[in-house]
């Protein structure tokens, strides 16, 4: 396997795409065009979590996928070390829709390199965690938007994921704000406020501002097949986020698969020792999501 990191924008050293490319062995599958997965780690648009980056890429690589990790625009340059203070200036703004432009440009780059990387440009999944799940859902519902065409040019098909994998995704900022506001002395209040600064540019966005970032409103029959998983007692991003999106996908006629696990904290990633920073992030029942998604991808890409 070869690995390389590519800067997406000439003026933005913070936005990079790391490629994990399987070798073209003379012993087997010589010249085969492989499917690919573009991974969008979470972090509340404050940063991109290492726990949801390379370990996930290596999981897919072990199953025969070329894998890519996008470090899109975020608020902090050193995450999570910077969470204790707010920088006076942020030279690389994370405010939406900049991350959407980042993922669209990454998808175009991957497709443009399909021949060189022996990659099938018609089998590219986008896998997002938490805020990365919001970003994945956003590109999945806005890949053909006039906004992207005006900013990046066409063809719009360059920006379309062929499948979406959404892991405990943040979908509805209004809904999440309402649910979190009902929790007395919410210990997550300051963190959530900082996440909104990262996404909106200030700490008190209106419901109208929050609602504009909801990908549910852009769901259509042109949204790619979608796999979603969540835990029922997620303390940070409530399960209702995934349920709302799944309902919209069903109404639009988009193929989907939804898995709700009974228990598990937010940000479990692979839910095993490979991505655990403490014992609470090891959750054997949730570990099943990786097998489920690989079976689903086989069906979608068949």
N, C-alpha and C positions, 0 to 999 in steps of 0.2 A: 504494500500500500504506500502511496505517495501522499504527502501533505504539503500544502502551500497556502499562504495567506495573501489575499489580494485586497488592495485599497479600492473601495467602490468609487469614491469621488476624489479627484486630484487635490482638492482643497480641504478634505476632511480625513485626517489620519485616524480618527476615532471610529469610522465606519468601515468595517472590514468583513471579508468573506473568507473563511477558512475551509478549504476543500480537503476531503479525505477520499482519495481516488484509488479504487482497487486496481491492482496490476492486471495487465493483459497477458496472462501466462500462456506460453506455448504448449503447456501440458493439458489445459482444459479451457473450454469456453473462449477460445481464441477469437478476438475481434467482436465479441458479443457487446451489444449496446445495452447497458444496464439501466434499471430505473434509478431514481435519485430522490433524496429527501433533503429539503432545506429546513433547518432547525432554527427556531426563533426562541431563545431562552427568555424566561420571565424576569421580573424585577421591578414591576410597577413603573416602568419608564424611568426609574432612577438609575438602573444599571442592568446588566445582563448576567445572570447567575451562571457560574461555572458548573454548578451541579446539573444544570439543564442544557449543557453544551456538549463538550467532547464525550462524556460517557454515553450520551444518547446517540451521538454520531457513530461511535464504535459499535453500539448495539445494532444499528441498522447496517453498518458495514459488514458485520459478521453474518448477516443474512443476504448479502449479495448486492446491497445498494451502495452507490456512490452517495456520500453524505456531505453536507455543507452546514456550517454554523455561521449565521449572520450576527455580527455585533453592530446593531443599528444604533441610531442616535439616542442617547440617554442623558439624563440630567447630570450625573456625577461621572467623573473620569476614573475614580477609584471606588468601586463598589464591592462590598458593603462598608468599607472602612470610612467613607465620607458621611455616613448617615447621621453622625453626631453633630454635624453643623451644615449650614446652608452656605454655599459659596457666594461671595459678593458678586461675582460675575460668572456667567456660563458661556464660554466662547463657542461651544458647539450645542446649540439649542436642541432640546428634545421635544419641543412642542409639536403636537400633531398638526399637520399631516407629514412632517419631515420623516418619521419612521416609515410611513407608507411609501414614500418615494424611495427610501432605502431598499425596502424589500422588492419593490417593482424593478428597480435597477439590478438587484441581485438575480432575480429570475431571468431578466433579459441576458445578463452576462452568462449565466449557466446555459441557457439555450443557444447563445451565440458560440459557445465553446463545445457544443454537443459532439461534433465530429472529433475534435482533438481529445476530448475526455472519454470517448466511446460511451456516450450517454444517450438514452432514448428521450428526445425532447417532448414526447407525448406521454411520458410517465414520470412526472415530477410532483411529488407531494410536498406540502408545507406543513410542518409540525410545530405548533406553538404552545408555550406554557404560560398560564396566567396572563400577564400583560402581553407576552408573546402570542398567546392564544387570541387576544383581542386583535393584535396586528395580523395574525393569520386569517381570522374571520373577516377583517377589513379588506385585505387584498382579495380574498375569495369572493367578496360581494361587490368590490369596486374595481376589479381588474380592467373592466371595459368602460370606466368612467371618463367623462370629458376632461375632468381635472388631470388625470394621468396622461391622457393624450396631449393636452396642452403643455404640460410640464416636460414630458419625456419623448413625445412623438409616438408614432405607431411602429409596427402594428400592435393593437391591443392584445392579441393572442400571446405575445411575448410575456405578458404579465400574468397570465392565467395559470393558477395551480391546477393540476389534474386531479388532486385529492387534497382534502384538509384533515388534519389531525389536531384536535383541540383538547388540551389537557388542562383541566380546571380553569377554563378561560374566563377572563374578565370581559363581560359583554355590555352590561347596562349600568352605567355610572349613576343614573338616577335611582334605579332600584337598589343598588348596593348602598348608596348614600342613605336612603330611607331606612333600610334594614339596620345598618350600622348605627344610625342615629337613635334607634330604639334601645340600644344596649347601655345601661347605666354605667357611668364612669368607664367608658370603653377604653381599654388599654391600647387599642390600635388607632385611636383617633388621630394622634399626631402623625403617625406613619401614613395613614390614608390622606391626610391633608397635604403632606409632602408629595405623595403620588399625584395628587391633582395639580400641584404646582408644576410638576414635571410634564404632565400631559396638556394642561391648559394655559400655563404661564402665570397662574395666580391661584391662591388657596381657597377662593370662594366663587367657583364658577356657578352660573345660574343653571337651573334645570334645562333650559333651552340649549345652553352650551354643552352640558353633559349629554343631552339627547342626540346632538349632532354626531357624536362619536359612536353611536349605537349601530353596529352593523346589521342588526335585525331589520332596520328600515330599508336596507338595500338588497335584502335576500330576493332572489328571483330564480327562475328555472335554469339560468345560466351559472348559478352558484355550483361549484364542484361538489361531488359526493363528499360527505363529511362524517368523520368518526369523532365522537365526543366522550370524554369520561370525566367524572367528578366524584367527590365524596359527599355524602349527605350532610355531614356536620362540619364542612369546611368553614373555619372561623373567620377567614379574611374575605374570600370571594364566595358569596352564598351560592348554593346549588341552583337557586332560581335563575341565575345567569344562563346556565346550560339548558335548563328546561325551556326558558323563553326562546332561545335560539332554535332548539330542536323543534318546538311548535311551529315557528316560522318556516323552517326548512320543510317540514311535513306538509304544511299548507301550500307551499310553492311547488311541491312535487319533486324535491331534491332528495336523492337517495341518502339515507343517514343510518348510523348505528350509534346508540347512546347507551353507556354503561354508568350506573350509579352504584358506588360501593358504600356500604353502610357506615363505615367509620374511617377517618383519616384526616390528619391536619393538612393545611394548605402547603403546597410546594413540595410534594413527595418525590417528584421526578420518577426515577425507576423504582423507588420504594424499597431498595435493598442496600446492602453494604457499599455498593459502588458509588452511591450518591448520598449517603447519609452522613451528616455532620454531627448527629447525636442519635441515640437509640430510638427516639420518637419518630424518626424519619424512616425506620424500617417497618414495613407493613406487609406481611406475607399475602393477605387477600388481595391487596391492591397491585401487587407484582404481576398479577394475571393480565393487566392491561397490555403488556408488551406482546404477549402471545396472541391476544385478541386482535390487536391492531395489525399484526403481521398477516394473520389469516384474512382479515378484511382487505388489506392492500392487495394480497394475491388475487382476490376476487375482482377488485376494482380495476386492476392493471392487466387482467387476463386478456 
